[in-house]
């Protein structure tokens, strides 16, 4: 990486080049014969239309999209594209196209961008966490994902989601949407393909296991994992000792299966345990690969682990501002497409908002509170300008316009505010109804 700062325009131009292909690679086609003819909805417009985020009846979205193209002088008149034609076109595109679009975007952000990329002690500071999202209640999804009953005995179809997230740069690096029964550790280990030995990943207390730590040490990825005080005998002994930190060897339990593993019952893993005292009086135990006690003293770990909260707030944005559960179709391929599109939009929003927040600090240096861009407004404005940004001839003008409007939608950041966490607040939340006249069974 060179010591320079990459502009938003360069990153957006790179994304445009990846998305707006004149010829679709075979790896993204459902069939080799797909996208071989120039239909009413060429591939660049299909992709842009999908990224715009379809929140209304498809026929209305098509009308509004082509009105936008006419205003941009990309069409002479309103096209006769039908919702059915659009839905047939999107079925030809594998969701992996948008997964790779997300990865391309993040790779462009981190490459040759030293001045802009925020690091912790020279490392990317990442976090992994899982959540659940509700899927449309269809017979197909009921068979594929299964159902579960909440405390009110209401049957719901849910999927498990996991993301790998850069808490300093607010970038989603990787995402997975699987069956509800898929284990969080299994999904987290899948994210390691997108991590490197220059990363430090933060995990909550649902993740520690011998196998989990072994896989991280094999790949050379550093970690900090919160553990329950009674996680194993080594941790129990550490808690009882009263020590603030200790390097220990952990071994797999005798009753744990090891068939097909690269370790045995004699394998030892060297880790460091750190005791953190919370303001509530509780004791928190962290397991980490950061063994150097001089470079990484005990005093840094409380604030370091607290940075994991960024992934919690990002899930709030994904569910509420970006409405990740509001799908535009009723098939597996559409669910996966929409999922990765939402993550891509989240990263685009973060890219633009962070740059504007720096300008806000310069513009309003003497106000009582620090101000920042309102995320919900940012998402709405970005979606409205997606076609201009991706298909237009002057993306810099679009970026300048968005910057101007973002600065008009700011809110104060009030420090030292705290809230009681309501762990079951989403269980009773009403989900958007899947209206039959709004969705197409694709």
Secondary structure, DSSP 8 states (H G I E B T S, - for coil): --S----HHHHHHHHHHHHS-SS--GGGBSSTTTT-S--SS-HHHHHHHHHT---S-HHHHHHHHHHHHHHTTS-SS-----HHHHHHHHTTB-THHHHHHHHHHHHHHHTT-TTTS--BTTBEEEEEEEEEEE----HHHHHHH--EE-TT--EE-EEEEEEEEETTTTEEEEEEEEETTS-HHHHHHHGGGG--TTEEEEE-TT---HHHHHHHHHHT-EEEEEE-TTSSHHHHHHHHHT-SEEEEEE---TTS--TT-S--TT--EEEEEEEEE-TTS-EEEEEES---TTTS-GGGHHHHHHTTHHHHHHHHIIIIIS-TT--SBSSHHHHHHHHHHHHHHHHHHHHHHHHHHHHHHHHTTTSSSEEEE-HHHHHHHHHHTHHHHHHSS-HHHHHHHHHHHHHTSEEEE-TT------TTTTTS-------TTT-B--
